[in-house]
Every structure is written in structure tokens, then in C-alpha cells.
Amino acid sequence: MSTKEGYDMAPSAADGLGLPLVGERQSLREQVAQALRDALVAGEMRPGVVYSAPVLAAQFGVSATPVREAMLDLAKEGLVEAVRNKGFRVTEMTDRDLDEITEVRQLIEVPTVARLAGRRPAADFEALRPAAEEIVAAARRGDLIAYVNADLRFHLGLLSLSGNTHLVEVIRDLRGRARLYGLRGLAERGILIDSAREHVAIVDALVRGDAGAAERIMSHHIQHVRGIWADKPESRPEIRPTPEEPEA
């Protein structure tokens, strides 16, 4: 149903976003904010839709207060904006925004990962394999929130091996601003697994100490993700494994 402002109102709680019930390990506000970030990045919450705090609260199984507080936190981060007397609207990312985020990620993550090859024990990279395999498992079952969570842990864990905490925080912030609108379509077509397997390939290259392969796979992966952000995953170039790199 459209409002006078021309925005779509959020679906009812019965048509929910798959949001999890929250517990008491963190404050409700923090848990709700993180769950909403995950839903934003996964593309489950979309631009132009006004989300009501009471409706979201019903999905979380909490009162509306921590949801409003969490949404205000997200508004400060520029992820949503308040719509008076109605709720919060997801801010839109332009193609230029996505291109710029991709460029910064390429400049930071690709050389950082390549430098790690041969400079850290193989065990450090093997420690990331469970997260990589969790990404693949989430892709197989179409669990987008689990996919986004495992993907974030993998990439930040990998970058943390550089020892540069500022670098990790920059990428964390950039990833929080992105939107993976193409995830659901890929999952429904059964091809999200292709992007998921790239994480395992990165681990394999690093364990071998192959800096060239790690650099190439990471660069391809970021470009692949750029296509998913735009909901045009088919637009990314195909990059085949090198002879020494086995097919996933």
C-alpha cells in the first residue's frame, strides 16, 4: 500500500523478513541493530520501503522501544532515514556509491591478502576454513542472513591477520554500507554457491602460499560481489582457475 509520500509501507509481521528472536547476551538495542544491519546488507530490507518499529518489534519478539533506538543508531550511520510518523526508510545506494566502495575494497583487500601468502603459518589460514565452509552451507540452503554473517566473519578474520586494526575497521564500515540485493535471486536459482566457493578457493591459495592466485581470486571475488550488489551478478567477468589451481 502506498503512502502519500509515495513510499511502500513495510510488509506485515506475517510477511516477515526472517529476522531472529533476540536474547540477552547483548543489550536488546545492540542485538536488534546488528540483526537489522544483516538484513540491510543481505538486501532483505529495500530502499523506498518504510519499516514500522512496532511491526519489526513483533518479528523480533521485543517491545518497540529497542527497535526504535536501534533504527536511530542506523540512521546516524546513514543506513536508514526517519519518515515522520511512519517509521524508517532504507537509504538507497547509487551505482556510483557501489563502484566507489568496490574500488576502495580492491585497493585495500587485494594487496593485503596477497601479502599474507607465505608470511603467515598455514594454520592461520586453515582456521578460516570453517567460516568459508559455513558460507557455502548457508548458500546451499538459501539462508541469506547466515550467509552475510559468515561472510563478514571470514573477510574481517582474514584481514585481521595483517595486524592492522584500522584497515579492518575501514572494511567493516564499507561492508556495512553495501547492499547485496542480488543474493535472493542467486539463492533461488541455485548459483549463490559459485560466489560462496570463492572463499574456500582463497583459503586454498593462501595455504599453498600462492600469492598470485590469492590476489587474482580476491580481485575476482570483489568484482563478483559488485555484480550481486547491483542485482546483476551475470555482469561480472568470468575468471577461470590457473593450471595450478584446481576447479572448486
N, C-alpha and C positions, 0 to 999 in steps of 0.2 A: 504494500500500500504506500503511495507516495504522500509526502508531506507537502505543506505549502512551499517549503524551501526547495522542493524538487528532489529530495533525498529519499531513498528507500529506508523504511524502518526495519529494525532487526527482526529476524525470524523469532517465533515464539520459542519458549523453553523446550517444547516438544520437538521442535525442528532444530535442535541444538548443534553446537559446534564440536561436540565430543570433548568438552572441557572436563578435566578431572575433578573429583571431590578433593577438597584440601584438608589438611590435618593441622597439627600444632607444632611441628618441628621448627618452623619459622613463624614470624607473625603472619596473620592472615593477609594483611596488606602486601607483604613481600611475596607470598606464595601466589596470590591472585595476579600480581603484576607480572611475575615470571611466566605463569601459565598464559596470560594474555599476550606477552611478547612472543611466546612459542606459536600461538595461534596466528599472530600477525605475520611472523616470518614464514610460516607454513602456507600463508595465503588463505587460511580459513576465515579470516576477517578481512573484508574487502573494502576498498575506497568507495565513497558515496553512500555507504550504509551507516545509519545512525543506530548505535547499540545502546540499549537502555540498561542502566545499572541494575534495576530490580530483576530484569529478565536474565541477565548474566549471573546475578547472585543466586537465582533459583537453580541454574545449572551447576554452580559451584556448591550449592548446599550451604550457603552462608547468608548473612544479612547483607543489605545493600551498602552499608557504610564502608567496609573494607574494599568493596569493588569500586565505589566512587573514589576513595583515596588512591587506589591503585591506578585508576584511569587518569587521575590528576597527575600522578607521577609520570605516566606515559606521555601526558600532554606536555610536561616540562621537557621531555626528551624529544618532542616533535613527532611522536608516532601517531598521536590522535589529537583531535581538537574538540573543544566543548561546543555543543549546539544547545543554546539556551532552552531550558525547559523540556528538553527531549533526550539528551544523552551525549554520547561521544561518537565522532565520526573519524574513521581511519584516514589519515593523510595520504595523499596519492604520491607515488614515486614516478617521475617522468623518465623517459628513455635516457635523457642526459644524466639524470641522477644515477641511474643504474650503470651507465657507461663509465661515469667517474668513479663510482665505487669499485667497479671491475678493474679499472686502471690502477687504482691505489693498491688493491689486493694483489694484482700481478707484480707491481713494483716491490711490494714487501714480501709476500709469501713465497713467490717462486725462487728468488735467490736465497732466501733464508733456509728453505727446505733443501735446496741443492747443497748448501754449505754444510748441512748436518751430515750428509752422506760421508761415511768414512771417518767422521770426527767424534762420533758417539758409539758406545758399545751397541752391538746388535740387540742386546736385551732391552735397551731403552725403546727401540722401535717395536720389538715384539710385544712390549707392554701396551702398545696402542692397538694391537690386533683385535682384542675383544671388542673394542669400540667400533672398529672397522666392520667386524662381522655382525655386530648389533645393527649397524646401519643397513647392511644387506638384508638381515632378517626383517627389519621394520619395512623395508621396501617390498619384500615378498608378500607381507601380509597387509600392505597398504596403510600402515599406521603412520600418518604424517607427523603427528606430534612427537612420537618416539623417534622417528627419522631425524627430525630437526634437533632434538635433544642430543642424540648420539653423535650427529654430525658436528654440532658445536663442541662437544667434549673432545672429539677426535682432533679437530683443527686447532683448538686452543691448546690441547695437550701436546700436539706436535710442535707448535710454535714455542711453547714454554721450554722445550729442550734447547732453545737458543740462549736461554738465560736472560732474555731481555723482556722484563715485565711491561715496559711501556709499549713495546711492539705488540704484545699480546692484547693489551687493553685497547689499542687503536683498532685492531682487527675485531675484537669483541664488539666495539661500538659500531663499526661499519656493518657487521653482520646483523646486528640488531635493527639496523635501519632498512635492510633489504626485505624484499617480499618474494617468496617462491610461489608465484601464482600458478605455475605450471605443474606443481607437484601432484595435485589430484588427478589431472588428466594423464600424466605419465603413469601413476599408480593404476588407474583404471585400465590403461592399455597394456599394463604389464611390462613397461620398459623403464620404470624408475630404477630397476635393478642395474641397468647399464651405468648410471651415474654412481650408484652405491658401490659397485665393484671397483670403481676407480680408487676408492680409499684403500682397499686391500692391495691394489697394484702399487700404490705409493709406499705402503709398508714393505712390500716385497722388494722394491727397488732400493729402499734405504737399508734393509737388512743385508742386501748384496753389496752395499757400498757403492752403488751405481748412481753417481751424482747426475750424470746426463739424463738417465731415464727418469729419475725423480723430478728433475727440473721440467722435463717435457710433459710428464703425466700431470704434474701440478698445474702447469700452464693450461693444458687442455681441460683439466677439471674445472678451473675457474671460468674458462670461456663456456664450457658446457653449462655451468650453473647460471651464467649470464643469460643464456637462452631460456632456462627454466624461469628466471625472474620475470622475463617478458612474456612468459607463456608461449614461447616459440622455440622449444628445445630442438626442433628439427633444423634450426638455422645455424647451429654450431657446426664448424668444420669437423670432418671425420679424421681422426689421427690414429693410424694403425700401430700396433706394437713393433718395436725394432726387432731384428732377428734374435737378439739375445734375450728379449723379453717375452715370455710365453703369454699366449692368449689367456684372459681371465676366464 
